[in-house]
Amino acid sequence: MASAPDAPTPELLPLTAIRGLAAWWVVLFHLRHLIAPSAPGWVIAVLAQGNLAVDLFFILSGFVMALNYGDRVAGGGWRGYGDFLFRRFARIYPLHLLILLGFAAYALAAVRFGDASIETQNWGYFWESVLLLQNWGFSSATAWNVPAWSISTEAFAYLLFPALLVLLMPKLRPLWLLAGVVLLPGLSVQPFFWLLDYPFPNAVAQTGLFRCVVQFAMGMALYGLWLRLPRQRWVPPLAIAAAALLALAFIFWNAPTAPLAWAALILGLALLPRARLLEAPGLVWLGRISYATYLSHYLLLTLFKFFLVTAGEAVSPARLALYLIAVLAASAVLYHGFERPAQAWLLGWWKRRARQRPVLAPAE
């Protein structure tokens, strides 16, 4: 899951807010086994679907990248492509590396003070994670900061971004073709899992790259639809109603419609002229810190289980609340104290470097 874009494009606040809510769905998905003894069954059933939020992230990322960088990458040549990649690196990598080093510190502490050994740690996966290659098909299972598998696949999608722009041309293709690019790939995601006999949306080491690239492309096509659909009052409610129907088809009949439900929801929210609830400052702030929430919560859960959870014993609601408060506090501190300052420093260095780059004189 990547965060909000770097460019000063007007922010679509409902999309920021929905990203924050989706990040917390992932947090509760990973916490659900500890919540289960004290929560109704239907609550656990909802939380057990929290990994579907990653599909929202992929589609939303394609939409946002096309919105913020499509013109600059399409018209900027190799230099525009390089600028795009560095900006994405500055956005996603510093915090990813910091959390990964936190996991390494935990692993080394387990070796030094516990009964773990260096040999039992999957250091190959660690170094793949350092390079953001961990979910490119080199490993058969996830390890270390498990949620970061999606950051790895998004890095792959960023590399493909110019080629996808040329192929999709979201500003130029007719609406019917863009709709087909959303519809047909969206319907292909779950059958891909069925074909390989994997339960959707699991087996991320084997399926994550396909799942990301296809839905990232869907998001780019969705941007083209958003640009040219009429701004009539009936269009957003229609898209949101379609999202609800597609979600119900997935829930009750296992129809392959989950990606399309997310696409319709994103389109409806992006077209809304005003969404008071999803533009509330608190929800928007949750969206802005959602990358820190997504990346840090699994390390905090690991520490929480080590210090405050005893195997075979139920975890009290007070302790669960303590964990959730810790995730929120850590997200805020990491976002304001590290993520944004690191990004600003890297982009400042990049701009200074660009100013110092010599300009070649035209050939005579």
C-alpha positions in Angstrom: 0.0 0.0 0.0 1.6 3.4 -1.1 0.7 6.7 0.4 -0.7 9.9 -1.0 1.2 11.3 -4.0 4.0 13.9 -3.9 2.7 16.3 -6.5 0.6 19.3 -5.6 -2.5 18.1 -7.3 -5.7 18.9 -5.5 -6.4 16.1 -3.0 -9.6 14.1 -3.4 -10.3 13.9 0.3 -12.8 11.0 0.3 -10.2 8.8 -1.3 -7.7 9.8 1.3 -10.2 9.0 4.1 -11.1 5.6 2.6 -7.5 4.7 2.5 -7.2 5.3 6.2 -10.2 3.2 7.0 -8.9 0.4 4.7 -5.5 0.5 6.5 -7.3 -0.1 9.9 -9.2 -2.9 8.4 -5.9 -4.6 7.7 -4.7 -3.9 11.2 -7.9 -5.6 12.6 -7.5 -8.4 10.1 -4.1 -9.3 11.7 -5.5 -8.9 15.2 -8.7 -10.9 14.6 -7.5 -14.1 16.3 -6.8 -12.3 19.5 -10.2 -10.5 19.3 -12.2 -13.7 18.5 -12.8 -14.9 22.1 -14.5 -11.6 23.0 -16.3 -10.6 19.8 -19.4 -11.8 18.0 -18.9 -14.2 15.1 -20.1 -11.8 12.5 -17.5 -9.2 13.6 -14.7 -11.8 13.2 -16.2 -12.7 9.8 -15.9 -9.1 8.6 -12.4 -8.7 10.0 -11.3 -12.0 8.3 -11.9 -10.2 4.9 -9.6 -7.4 5.8 -6.9 -8.5 3.4 -9.3 -7.4 0.6 -8.3 -3.9 1.5 -5.0 -4.4 -0.3 -7.0 -4.7 -3.6 -8.4 -1.2 -2.8 -4.9 0.1 -2.3 -3.7 -1.3 -5.7 -6.6 0.2 -7.7 -6.4 3.5 -5.8 -2.6 3.6 -6.4 -3.1 3.3 -10.1 -5.7 6.0 -10.1 -3.6 8.4 -8.1 -0.4 7.8 -10.1 -2.2 8.5 -13.3 -3.8 11.6 -11.8 -0.6 13.0 -10.4 2.2 11.8 -12.7 0.6 10.7 -16.0 1.2 13.9 -17.9 4.7 14.4 -16.5 5.9 10.8 -17.2 4.2 10.7 -20.6 5.8 14.0 -21.7 9.0 13.9 -19.8 10.9 11.1 -21.5 13.6 9.3 -19.5 14.1 12.2 -17.2 10.4 12.4 -16.4 10.4 8.6 -15.7 13.5 8.9 -13.5 11.9 11.8 -11.6 8.8 9.7 -11.0 10.7 6.7 -9.8 12.8 8.8 -7.4 9.7 10.5 -6.0 8.1 7.2 -5.4 11.3 5.9 -3.8 11.4 9.0 -1.5 7.8 8.3 -0.6 7.8 4.6 0.2 11.3 3.5 0.9 12.6 5.4 4.1 9.8 4.1 6.3 9.9 0.7 4.8 13.6 0.4 5.6 13.2 1.8 9.1 10.5 -0.8 10.0 12.5 -3.6 8.4 15.5 -2.6 10.6 13.2 -2.7 13.5 12.4 -6.3 12.7 16.1 -7.0 12.3 16.7 -5.6 15.8 13.9 -7.8 17.2 15.4 -10.9 15.5 18.9 -10.2 16.7 17.6 -9.6 20.3 15.8 -12.9 20.1 19.2 -14.5 19.2 21.1 -12.6 21.9 18.6 -13.0 24.7 16.3 -15.8 23.7 16.7 -19.3 22.2 16.6 -18.3 18.5 19.6 -18.7 16.3 21.0 -16.7 13.4 20.5 -19.7 11.1 16.8 -19.8 11.7 16.2 -16.3 10.5 15.3 -16.0 6.8 18.0 -13.5 5.9 17.5 -14.1 2.2 14.0 -12.7 2.4 15.4 -9.9 4.6 17.8 -8.8 1.8 15.1 -9.2 -0.8 13.0 -6.9 1.3 15.8 -4.4 1.5 15.7 -4.3 -2.3 11.9 -4.4 -2.5 12.1 -7.7 -4.4 10.5 -10.0 -1.9 7.3 -10.5 -3.7 8.6 -10.7 -7.3 8.5 -14.5 -7.3 11.8 -15.3 -5.6 10.2 -16.6 -2.3 7.4 -19.0 -1.7 6.2 -17.4 1.5 6.2 -14.1 3.3 8.4 -13.2 6.3 9.7 -10.3 8.3 7.4 -7.3 7.8 4.7 -9.4 6.1 2.4 -6.5 4.9 5.3 -5.0 3.0 4.8 -7.7 0.3 2.3 -5.2 -1.3 4.9 -2.4 -1.3 7.2 -4.7 -3.2 4.6 -5.4 -5.9 3.7 -1.7 -6.2 7.4 -1.0 -6.8 7.2 -3.4 -9.7 4.1 -1.6 -11.0 5.9 1.8 -10.8 8.6 0.3 -13.1 5.8 -0.6 -15.6 4.1 2.8 -15.3 5.3 4.4 -18.6 4.5 1.2 -20.5 1.1 1.1 -19.0 0.5 4.8 -19.9 1.4 4.0 -23.5 -0.8 1.0 -23.6 -3.8 2.4 -21.8 -3.6 6.1 -22.7 -6.3 7.0 -20.2 -6.8 10.5 -21.5 -7.2 9.4 -25.1 -9.0 6.0 -25.2 -12.7 6.0 -25.8 -14.9 5.5 -22.7 -16.1 2.1 -23.8 -12.5 0.8 -24.1 -11.5 2.2 -20.7 -14.6 0.6 -19.2 -13.5 -2.7 -20.7 -10.0 -2.3 -19.2 -11.6 -1.9 -15.8 -14.2 -4.7 -16.3 -12.4 -7.5 -17.9 -9.2 -7.5 -15.9 -11.3 -6.9 -12.8 -13.2 -10.1 -13.6 -9.9 -12.0 -14.2 -8.4 -11.6 -10.7 -10.4 -14.2 -8.8 -10.4 -16.7 -11.7 -6.6 -16.5 -11.7 -6.7 -17.8 -8.1 -9.1 -20.5 -9.0 -7.0 -21.6 -12.0 -4.0 -22.0 -9.7 -6.1 -23.5 -6.9 -5.3 -20.8 -4.4 -8.0 -19.3 -2.1 -8.7 -15.7 -2.9 -7.1 -13.4 -1.8 -4.4 -15.5 -0.1 -1.1 -17.1 -1.3 0.3 -13.6 -1.8 3.8 -14.8 -2.5 2.5 -16.7 -5.6 -0.3 -14.3 -6.7 0.6 -10.9 -5.4 2.5 -9.6 -8.4 -0.4 -10.4 -10.8 -2.9 -9.1 -8.4 -1.1 -5.8 -8.0 -0.3 -5.1 -11.7 -3.7 -6.0 -13.0 -5.5 -3.8 -10.4 -3.0 -1.0 -10.7 -3.8 -0.9 -14.5 -7.5 -0.9 -13.6 -6.9 2.2 -11.5 -5.2 3.9 -14.3 -8.1 3.2 -16.7 -10.5 4.3 -13.9 -8.7 7.7 -13.9 -9.6 8.0 -17.6 -13.3 7.3 -16.8 -13.2 9.8 -14.0 -11.9 12.5 -16.3 -14.6 12.2 -18.9 -17.7 10.9 -17.1 -20.4 13.6 -16.9 -20.5 15.5 -13.6 -24.2 14.9 -13.1 -25.6 14.5 -9.6 -26.9 11.0 -10.3 -23.5 9.5 -11.4 -21.7 9.2 -8.0 -24.7 7.5 -6.2 -25.1 5.1 -9.1 -21.4 4.1 -8.9 -21.6 3.6 -5.2 -24.8 1.6 -5.5 -23.0 -0.6 -8.1 -20.1 -1.0 -5.7 -22.6 -2.3 -3.0 -24.3 -4.7 -5.4 -20.9 -6.1 -6.6 -19.8 -6.5 -3.0 -22.9 -8.4 -2.2 -22.4 -10.7 -5.2 -18.9 -11.5 -3.9 -20.1 -12.0 -0.3 -23.1 -14.2 -1.0 -22.2 -16.0 -4.3 -18.4 -15.8 -4.4 -18.8 -14.0 -7.7 -15.5 -12.6 -9.0 -16.5 -9.1 -8.4 -14.5 -7.8 -5.4 -12.0 -5.8 -7.6 -14.9 -4.3 -9.5 -16.7 -3.3 -6.3 -13.6 -1.4 -5.2 -13.3 0.3 -8.6 -16.9 1.4 -8.5 -16.5 2.7 -5.0 -13.4 4.7 -5.9 -15.0 6.2 -9.0 -18.2 7.1 -7.0 -16.2 8.8 -4.2 -13.9 10.6 -6.6 -16.9 12.0 -8.5 -18.8 13.1 -5.4 -18.9 16.9 -5.3 -19.0 16.9 -1.6 -18.8 14.1 1.0 -19.0 15.7 4.4 -18.4 12.5 6.4 -15.3 11.4 4.4 -14.0 14.9 4.4 -14.0 15.2 8.2 -10.5 16.2 9.3 -10.0 13.2 11.6 -10.7 10.7 8.8 -8.6 12.6 6.3 -5.7 12.6 8.9 -6.1 8.8 9.3 -5.7 8.5 5.6 -2.6 10.6 5.5 -0.9 8.6 8.2 -2.2 5.3 6.8 1.1 4.3 5.2 2.7 4.4 8.6 -0.2 2.5 10.1 0.1 -0.2 7.4 3.8 -0.6 7.6 4.3 -0.4 11.4 1.3 -2.3 12.8 2.8 -5.8 12.2 6.0 -5.0 14.1 3.9 -3.6 16.9 1.7 -6.7 16.9 4.9 -8.9 17.1 6.1 -7.0 20.1 2.6 -7.0 21.6 2.3 -10.7 21.4 5.8 -11.2 22.8 5.3 -9.0 25.9 1.6 -9.0 26.6 0.1 -12.2 25.2 0.3 -15.6 26.8 -0.4 -18.6 24.7 -3.7 -20.3 25.5 -5.0 -17.3 27.4 -7.6 -14.8 26.2 -6.4 -11.2 25.7 -8.4 -8.7 27.7 -10.2 -5.9 25.8 -8.0 -3.4 27.7 -4.8 -4.9 26.3 -6.3 -5.0 22.8 -7.2 -1.3 23.2 -3.7 -0.6 24.3 -2.3 -2.2 21.2 -4.7 -0.2 18.9 -3.7 3.1 20.7 0.0 2.2 20.3 -0.6 1.7 16.5 -2.3 5.0 16.2 0.4 6.8 18.2 3.2 5.2 16.4 1.5 6.0 13.0 1.3 9.7 14.0 4.9 9.8 15.3 6.3 8.0 12.3 4.4 10.1 9.8 5.1 13.5 11.2 8.5 12.7 12.8 10.2 10.5 10.1 8.2 9.7 7.0 7.5 13.2 5.8 10.9 14.7 7.0 12.8 11.9 5.2 10.8 12.4 2.1 11.3 16.2 2.2 15.1 15.7 2.7 15.4 13.3 -0.3 13.3 15.5 -2.6 15.3 18.5 -1.6 18.5 16.6 -2.5 17.0 15.5 -5.7 16.0 19.1 -6.7 19.5 20.4 -5.8 21.0 17.7 -7.9 18.7 18.6 -10.8 19.7 22.3 -10.6 23.4 21.3 -10.8 22.9 19.0 -13.8 24.6 20.4 -16.9 22.4 21.4 -19.8 23.7 20.1 -23.1 24.1 22.6 -25.9 22.2 21.7 -29.1 24.2 20.1 -31.8 25.2 22.4 -34.6 
